[in-house]
Amino acid sequence: MTPTLEQLLYLQAQQDSNSLVSPEVATGLGAALGAATGLYAGNKVHSFGQGINNIKDKVAPIYPEEKAKFSGKSSGKPNTYRSTTPMPRNARKGPGNRMAGLLAGAILGGVGGSELREALIGESPAARLLAKIQVGAPLSPTEMQVLENVATKQLMA
């Protein structure tokens, strides 16, 4: 049994779409790339902030208030005094900008990966020809040539 032109065009359109990256893979790759980029950018922002804090420590150091240590009964508020050693502003090591950059990059990268896939898909010439034939629109000479090429390719396979 010889397949009809519509069946050949449908088969070619399916083969064209099978060669594409799946949406899940595109989203995952985009998220991974975005996370790596966001982490890199977050580290740069973090080190820039540490540099600013180091300058602030040299210009205006922070001397924390400490409670006075004494023995015996205490009545009322304990005395406090100002420490003689400055406390550096970079003492806290939290995730901060690094984690924020990673998270934002992963989210935006995942969305961007799927959008990039959609933009790169393009249109299958076989699907366009199939639609024209099903609607009953006349085919131009170049479209007839494409139809002939698709049919030859599918019949030879």
C-alpha positions as CSV (number, residue, x, y, z in Angstrom):
1,M,0.0,0.0,0.0
2,T,1.4,3.4,-1.0
3,P,1.0,6.2,1.5
4,T,-0.9,9.3,0.4
5,L,0.8,12.7,0.2
6,E,-0.9,13.8,3.3
7,Q,0.4,10.9,5.2
8,L,3.9,11.5,3.9
9,L,3.7,15.2,4.9
10,Y,2.4,14.3,8.3
11,L,5.2,11.8,8.8
12,Q,7.8,14.4,7.8
13,A,6.3,17.0,10.1
14,Q,6.5,14.5,13.0
15,Q,10.2,13.7,12.2
16,D,10.9,17.5,12.1
17,S,9.4,18.0,15.6
18,N,11.2,14.9,17.1
19,S,14.6,16.4,16.5
20,L,13.9,19.3,18.8
21,V,14.8,19.5,22.5
22,S,11.9,18.8,24.8
23,P,10.5,21.6,26.9
24,E,11.6,20.0,30.1
25,V,15.2,19.7,29.0
26,A,15.2,23.3,27.7
27,T,13.8,24.5,31.0
28,G,16.3,22.5,33.0
29,L,19.3,23.6,31.0
30,G,18.1,27.2,31.2
31,A,17.6,27.0,34.9
32,A,21.1,25.5,35.4
33,L,22.8,28.1,33.3
34,G,20.8,30.9,34.9
35,A,21.7,29.6,38.4
36,A,25.4,29.5,37.6
37,T,25.2,33.0,36.2
38,G,23.2,34.2,39.1
39,L,25.6,32.7,41.6
40,Y,28.6,34.3,39.8
41,A,26.8,37.7,39.8
42,G,25.8,37.2,43.5
43,N,29.3,36.5,44.5
44,K,30.6,39.6,42.7
45,V,27.9,41.7,44.5
46,H,28.8,40.1,47.8
47,S,32.6,40.7,47.4
48,F,31.8,44.3,46.4
49,G,29.7,44.8,49.6
50,Q,32.5,43.3,51.7
51,G,34.9,45.8,50.2
52,I,32.6,48.7,51.1
53,N,32.2,47.3,54.6
54,N,36.0,47.1,55.0
55,I,36.3,50.7,54.0
56,K,33.6,51.6,56.5
57,D,35.4,49.7,59.3
58,K,38.5,51.8,58.7
59,V,36.6,55.0,58.6
60,A,34.1,54.5,61.4
61,P,34.6,51.2,63.3
62,I,31.7,49.8,65.4
63,Y,32.4,49.3,69.1
64,P,29.6,47.1,70.5
65,E,28.1,47.6,73.9
66,E,28.8,44.8,76.4
67,K,27.2,43.9,79.7
68,A,29.5,44.4,82.7
69,K,30.5,41.3,84.5
70,F,30.0,41.4,88.2
71,S,29.3,39.0,91.0
72,G,26.7,39.2,93.7
73,K,23.2,40.5,93.7
74,S,22.1,42.7,90.9
75,S,19.4,45.1,91.2
76,G,18.0,47.0,88.2
77,K,19.7,47.2,84.9
78,P,23.3,45.9,84.7
79,N,25.9,48.3,83.7
80,T,27.1,48.3,80.1
81,Y,30.3,49.5,78.7
82,R,31.7,50.0,75.2
83,S,34.1,47.4,74.0
84,T,37.7,48.5,73.2
85,T,38.0,46.2,70.2
86,P,36.0,47.1,67.1
87,M,33.6,44.5,65.7
88,P,34.1,44.0,61.9
89,R,31.0,44.4,59.7
90,N,32.0,41.4,57.7
91,A,31.8,39.0,60.7
92,R,28.4,37.5,59.6
93,K,28.7,34.9,56.9
94,G,25.2,34.3,55.6
95,P,24.0,33.4,52.1
96,G,22.8,36.9,51.3
97,N,23.4,38.1,47.8
98,R,24.9,34.8,46.7
99,M,21.8,32.8,47.4
100,A,19.5,35.5,46.0
101,G,21.5,35.6,42.8
102,L,21.4,31.8,42.4
103,L,17.6,31.7,43.0
104,A,16.8,34.6,40.7
105,G,19.1,33.2,38.0
106,A,17.5,29.7,38.2
107,I,14.0,31.1,37.9
108,L,14.8,33.5,35.1
109,G,17.0,30.9,33.3
110,G,14.2,28.3,33.4
111,V,11.7,30.7,31.9
112,G,14.3,31.9,29.4
113,G,15.2,28.4,28.4
114,S,11.7,27.4,27.5
115,E,11.1,30.7,25.7
116,L,14.3,30.3,23.7
117,R,13.2,26.8,22.7
118,E,9.8,28.2,21.5
119,A,11.6,31.0,19.5
120,L,14.0,28.6,17.9
121,I,11.5,26.0,16.8
122,G,10.6,27.6,13.6
123,E,8.0,26.2,11.2
124,S,8.2,22.8,9.5
125,P,7.8,23.2,5.7
126,A,6.0,19.8,5.7
127,A,3.5,21.0,8.3
128,R,2.8,24.2,6.2
129,L,2.3,22.2,3.0
130,L,0.0,19.7,4.9
131,A,-2.1,22.6,6.1
132,K,-2.4,24.2,2.6
133,I,-3.4,20.8,1.1
134,Q,-6.0,20.2,3.8
135,V,-7.5,23.7,3.3
136,G,-7.5,23.3,-0.4
137,A,-5.3,26.3,-1.2
138,P,-3.3,26.2,-4.5
139,L,0.4,25.4,-4.2
140,S,3.1,27.6,-5.8
141,P,5.8,26.0,-8.0
142,T,8.4,26.3,-5.1
143,E,5.9,24.6,-2.8
144,M,5.4,21.8,-5.4
145,Q,9.1,21.3,-5.5
146,V,9.3,21.1,-1.6
147,L,6.4,18.6,-1.8
148,E,8.2,16.5,-4.3
149,N,11.4,16.6,-2.2
150,V,9.5,15.5,1.0
151,A,7.7,12.7,-0.9
152,T,11.0,11.5,-2.4
153,K,12.7,11.6,1.0
154,Q,9.9,9.7,2.7
155,L,9.5,7.1,0.0
156,M,13.3,6.4,-0.1
157,A,13.5,5.9,3.7
